[in-house]
């Protein structure tokens, strides 16, 4: 067993596991990353894996724990490569079976981390990864998810990478932790790509009680037809003929396309200019090119229940796009009932860039109906 471990009494043993291909399909608009075929397609489209960067950032936020914990890390790209660049003490658990990692690797190594008597398993991925971890450890080992996938409906994940690191610090510094059950959800990716959200409950895992850091299960649509139509009217009335408008996914934004008389992509990004559809189901690179050509606005809604604005289902809006257009060019829409469904009472962002998340924090105006809006706070 590879080790770099200090002799420290009463240290917590924290499992660390990363799905290195989680989220690889997000920026290129593939709406998921499960399966070798989709992962290969994402690579051909120029996708760059980001899960390891998110896991690295989460550990960076917990750097104050150096000397207080031992990381039981998965080998190679599934954790060891990240941990060896930190000052944390660690042990390498398990072996990889081949060059490309698989769901079977996740399941097997998670079980080995459980057998190594970990106090908590911190893992990075999406709903598919959560399903694999759930199969491996069930309710036997508390978990903490670092959000890094395209589909993140499960309640085992922190709001963002910063919160994941903070949650680990809270867990390790608490004298006695309390736990609760959290749902593990996943959706049918093929149905998702065809515009249908078909979510299923796969099981439960234990998480520390840290409501400030952990997300809830995604809530279904709360949109009232009249208010949503009013939102669409307000958005269309503000459109400039010379500007590009990226219409984000969700049932709250569909009426904007309906009002324009254009077809929509329920779970993708559509680009509109001067009342015409320029590009359907656009990828990140398509949107970024527009920022070099003219003024770009993004019309998007929040996720009911969770309160996520960026980083859940709209990964095509990348940090470089947000920096190019600025927060002022983000038109946020949501009905008041959807805002009331957000358990935390705040919006959260998880762009994958902690500095940008901090810059996006503050109060924003949200269109809630025809000529009706409210101010709502974003916290990073």
BAVEXVO-584019 format. One record per residue (C-alpha): x negated, y, z. Coordinates in Angstrom, 1 decimal, padded with zeros to 4 digits. Each point is the difference from the previous one (the first is absolute). Layout:
! residues N
        x        y        z
        X        Y        Z
...
***
This chain:
! residues 380
        x        y        z
    000.0    000.0    000.0
   -001.4    003.4   -001.0
   -000.1    002.4    003.0
   -001.0    003.5    001.0
    001.5    000.0    003.5
   -001.0    001.8    003.2
    000.5   -001.6    003.3
    002.8    002.1    001.4
    002.3   -001.0    002.7
    003.8    000.2   -000.5
   -000.3    001.0   -003.6
    003.1   -000.5   -002.2
   -000.3   -002.4   -002.9
    001.6    001.6   -003.0
    000.6   -002.0   -003.2
   -000.6    001.9   -003.2
    001.2   -001.1   -003.4
    000.3    001.8   -003.3
    001.9   -001.1   -003.2
   -002.4    001.7   -002.4
    002.4    000.0   -003.0
    003.0    001.4    002.0
    001.5    003.1   -001.7
   -002.0   -000.4   -003.2
    003.1    000.2   -002.1
    001.3    003.2    001.6
   -001.9    002.8   -001.9
    000.6   -001.7   -003.4
    003.8   -000.4    000.6
    000.2   -003.8    000.3
    002.1    000.2    003.2
   -001.9   -002.7    001.8
   -003.2   -002.0    000.1
    001.1   -003.5    000.8
   -001.4   -002.8   -002.3
   -003.2   -000.4   -002.0
    001.8    001.0   -003.3
    001.1    003.4    001.4
   -003.4    000.7    001.6
   -001.8   -000.7   -003.3
    002.4    002.2   -001.9
   -000.6    002.8    002.6
   -003.8   -000.3   -000.6
    000.5    000.3   -003.8
    002.0    003.2    000.6
   -002.9    001.4    001.9
    001.3   -000.5    003.6
   -002.5    000.5    002.8
    000.5   -002.0    003.2
    000.6    002.3    003.0
    000.9   -002.4    002.8
   -003.6   -000.2    001.2
   -000.3    003.8    000.1
    003.2    000.2    002.1
   -001.3   -002.6    002.4
   -003.3    001.8    000.3
    001.8    003.3    000.7
    002.1   -001.7    002.7
   -003.1   -001.4    001.7
   -001.6    003.5   -000.3
    002.9    001.5    002.0
   -000.7   -002.6    002.8
   -003.8    000.5    000.1
    000.4    001.1    003.6
    000.5   -003.7    000.9
   -003.6   -000.9   -001.0
   -001.4   -002.1    002.8
    003.4   -000.8    001.4
    001.2   -002.5   -002.6
   -001.3   -002.9   -002.0
    001.5   -000.3   -003.5
    000.7   -003.6   -001.2
   -000.2    000.8   -003.6
    000.8   -002.0   -003.1
   -003.0   -000.6   -002.3
   -001.2    002.0   -002.9
    002.4    002.3   -001.8
    002.8   -001.0    002.4
   -001.6    001.9    002.8
   -003.7   -000.7    000.7
   -001.3    002.4   -002.8
    001.9    002.8    001.7
   -000.9   -000.8    003.6
   -003.7   -000.4   -000.6
   -000.1    003.7   -001.0
    001.3    001.0    003.5
   -001.4    000.0    003.5
    002.5   -002.5    001.2
   -001.1   -003.4    001.4
    001.5   -002.8   -002.0
    000.2   -003.7   -000.7
    000.8   -001.4   -003.5
    002.8   -002.5    000.1
    000.6   -002.5   -002.8
   -001.2   -000.4   -003.6
    001.2    001.0   -003.4
    000.8   -002.8   -002.4
   -000.8    001.9   -003.2
   -000.9    003.3   -001.7
    003.6    001.2   -000.1
    002.0    000.1    003.2
    003.4   -001.5    000.3
    003.0   -000.2    002.3
   -001.3   -003.3    001.2
   -003.2    001.7    001.2
    002.1    002.5    002.0
    002.1   -002.7    001.6
   -003.0   -002.2    000.9
   -002.2    002.7    001.4
    002.8    001.6    002.0
    000.5   -003.4    001.6
   -003.7   -000.2    000.8
    000.1    003.4    001.5
    002.9   -001.2    002.2
   -002.0   -003.0    001.0
   -003.0    002.2    000.9
    002.2    001.5    002.8
    000.5    003.5   -001.5
    002.0    002.5    002.1
    001.4    001.7   -003.1
   -000.2   -000.5   -003.8
   -000.5    003.2   -002.0
    000.6   -000.6   -003.7
    000.2    002.1   -003.2
    002.4   -000.7   -002.8
    003.7    000.2   -001.0
    003.1   -002.1    000.6
   -001.5   -003.0   -001.8
   -003.0    000.1    002.4
    002.4    000.4    003.0
    001.9   -003.2   -001.2
   -003.3   -001.9   -000.1
   -001.1    001.1    003.4
    003.5   -000.8    001.4
   -000.3   -003.5   -001.4
   -003.4   -000.4    001.7
    000.6    001.5    003.5
    003.7    000.5    000.4
    000.7    001.4    003.5
   -003.2   -001.5    001.5
   -002.2    003.0   -000.7
    000.8    003.7    000.2
   -000.7    001.8   -003.3
   -000.6    003.6   -001.3
    000.3    000.7   -003.7
   -002.0    002.5   -002.0
    002.3    001.0   -002.9
   -001.8   -000.7   -003.3
    002.5   -001.6   -002.3
    002.6    001.1   -002.5
    002.9   -001.5    001.9
    000.1    000.9    003.6
    003.4   -000.7    001.4
   -001.2   -001.9    003.1
    000.0    001.5    003.5
   -003.4   -001.5    000.9
   -001.8    002.9   -001.7
   -001.2    003.3    001.4
    001.2    003.2   -001.8
   -003.4    000.5   -001.6
   -003.7   -000.8    000.4
   -000.5    002.8    002.5
    002.8   -001.3    002.2
   -001.3   -003.6   -000.4
   -003.4    001.1    001.5
    001.7    001.9    002.8
    002.3   -003.0    000.7
   -003.0   -002.2    000.4
   -001.5    002.5    002.5
    003.2    000.1    002.0
    000.2   -003.7    000.1
   -003.6   -000.5    001.2
    000.2    002.8    002.6
    003.3   -001.1    001.5
   -000.4   -002.0    003.3
    003.1   -002.1   -000.8
    001.6    000.0   -003.4
    003.7   -000.5   -000.8
    001.1   -001.8   -003.1
    003.1   -000.1   -002.2
    001.2   -002.1   -003.0
   -000.4    001.6   -003.4
    001.6   -001.1   -003.3
   -002.1   -001.4   -002.8
    001.8    000.9   -003.3
   -000.9   -000.5   -003.6
    001.7    000.6   -003.4
    000.1   -001.9   -003.2
   -002.6    001.7   -002.1
    001.3   -001.2   -003.4
    003.5    001.4    001.0
   -001.7    003.1    001.3
   -001.7    000.6   -003.4
    003.4   -000.4   -001.7
    001.5    002.7    002.2
    001.6   -002.1    002.7
   -000.9    000.1    003.7
    000.6   -003.4    001.5
   -001.5    000.0    003.6
   -000.1   -003.1    002.2
   -000.8   -000.5    003.6
   -002.8   -002.6    000.3
   -000.6    000.0    003.7
   -001.3    001.9    003.0
   -003.3    000.8    001.5
   -001.0    001.7    003.3
   -001.3    003.5    000.0
   -001.1    002.3    002.8
    002.6    002.5    001.1
   -001.4    003.1   -001.7
    002.9    001.8   -001.6
   -001.9    003.1   -000.8
   -002.3   -002.0   -002.3
    002.1   -002.8   -001.3
    002.6    000.3   -002.8
    003.5   -001.5    000.1
    001.6   -002.3   -002.6
    001.0    001.9   -003.1
    003.6    001.1    000.0
    002.4   -000.4   -002.9
    001.6    002.9   -001.9
    002.0    002.5    002.0
    000.8    002.4   -002.9
    003.5    001.5   -000.2
    001.0    000.5   -003.6
    001.0    003.7    000.3
   -003.2    001.0    001.8
   -002.2   -001.9   -002.5
    001.7    001.6   -003.0
   -000.5    003.4    001.7
   -003.7   -000.8    000.4
   -000.3   -000.9   -003.7
    001.7    003.3   -001.0
   -002.4    002.0    002.2
   -003.0   -001.8   -001.5
    001.0    000.4   -003.6
    000.9    003.7    000.5
   -003.5    000.7    001.2
   -001.8   -001.8   -002.9
   -002.3    002.2   -002.1
    000.0   -001.0   -003.7
   -003.8    000.3   -000.3
   -000.7   -002.2    003.1
   -000.3   -003.8    000.3
    002.2   -001.7    002.6
   -000.9   -003.4    001.4
    003.2   -001.6    001.4
   -000.8   -002.5    002.7
    001.7   -003.3    000.9
    003.1   -000.5    002.0
    003.8    000.3   -000.1
   -000.2    003.7    001.2
   -001.9    001.0   -003.1
    002.0   -002.0   -002.6
    002.7    002.7   -000.3
   -002.7    002.5   -001.1
   -000.6   -002.1   -003.1
    003.8   -000.6   -000.4
    000.6    003.8    000.1
   -002.6    000.4   -002.8
    001.6   -002.8   -002.0
   -003.1   -002.1    000.1
   -000.7   -003.7    000.8
   -001.8   -000.6    003.3
   -002.4   -002.4    001.5
    001.4   -000.9    003.4
   -003.3   -001.1    001.5
   -002.5    001.9   -002.1
   -001.0    003.5   -001.0
    001.6    001.8   -003.0
   -001.5    003.2   -001.5
    002.4    002.7   -001.4
   -000.7    003.3   -001.8
    002.6    002.4   -001.3
    002.8   -002.5    000.5
   -001.8   -002.7   -002.0
   -001.5   -003.3    001.2
   -003.7    000.1   -000.6
   -001.0   -003.3    001.6
    001.9   -002.7    001.8
   -001.5   -002.0    002.8
   -003.2    002.0    000.0
   -003.2   -001.2    001.6
   -002.3    002.2    002.1
   -002.3    000.8   -002.9
    002.9    001.2   -002.1
    001.0    002.5    002.8
   -003.5    001.1    000.7
   -000.5    000.9   -003.7
    002.9    002.4    000.2
   -001.6    001.9    002.8
   -002.8    000.9   -002.5
    002.6    001.2   -002.6
    002.5    002.2    001.9
    002.1    000.5    003.1
    001.2   -003.2    001.7
    002.7   -000.5    002.5
    000.9   -003.2    001.9
    003.6   -000.8    001.0
    000.1   -002.6    002.7
    002.0   -001.2    002.9
   -000.9   -001.5    003.4
    000.5   -003.6    001.1
    003.1   -000.3    002.3
   -000.8   -001.4    003.4
   -003.8    000.3   -000.3
   -000.4    003.6   -001.1
   -002.8   -000.6   -002.4
   -000.6    002.6   -002.7
   -003.2   -001.1   -001.7
   -001.6   -003.5    000.0
    003.1   -002.2   -000.2
    001.2   -001.0   -003.4
   -001.4    003.2   -001.7
   -003.7   -000.8    000.0
   -000.1    001.4   -003.6
   -000.1    003.4    001.8
   -003.7   -000.3    001.0
   -002.1    002.3    002.1
   -001.6    001.6   -003.0
    003.4    000.8   -001.5
    001.2    001.6    003.3
   -003.2    002.1    000.3
    000.6    001.1   -003.6
    003.6    001.1    000.4
    000.1    001.0    003.6
    002.8   -000.6    002.6
    001.9    003.0   -001.4
    000.7   -001.9   -003.2
    001.6   -003.0    001.8
    003.8    000.2   -000.1
    001.2   -002.2    002.9
    003.6   -001.1   -000.1
    002.1   -002.0    002.5
    003.5    000.1    001.4
    000.4    001.0    003.7
    001.2   -003.4    000.9
   -003.2   -001.5   -001.4
   -002.0    002.4    002.1
    002.0   -000.9    003.1
   -000.8   -003.7   -000.6
   -003.7    000.7    000.5
   -000.7   -001.5    003.5
   -003.1    002.0    000.6
    001.6    003.3   -000.9
   -002.9    001.0   -002.2
   -001.4   -000.6   -003.4
   -003.3   -001.9   -000.4
   -002.5   -000.2   -002.9
   -002.5   -002.7   -000.8
   -001.8    001.0   -003.1
   -003.1   -002.1    000.8
   -001.9    003.3    000.5
    000.0    000.9    003.7
   -001.2    003.6   -000.6
    002.8    000.5   -002.6
    002.5   -001.4    002.4
   -001.0    002.6    002.5
    000.2    002.8   -002.6
    003.5   -001.1   -000.9
    001.2    000.2    003.6
    002.4    002.8    001.0
    003.6    001.1   -000.7
    001.4   -000.5   -003.5
    003.3    000.9   -001.6
    002.3   -002.9   -001.0
    002.9    000.4   -002.4
    003.0   -001.7    001.6
    002.8    001.2   -002.3
    001.0    002.7   -002.4
   -001.8    003.2    001.2
   -000.4   -001.7    003.3
   -003.3   -000.9    001.7
   -001.6   -000.6    003.3
   -003.6    000.3    001.4
   -001.5   -003.3    001.1
   -003.4   -000.7    001.5
   -002.7   -002.2   -001.5
   -002.5   -001.6    002.4
   -003.2   -001.7   -001.2
***
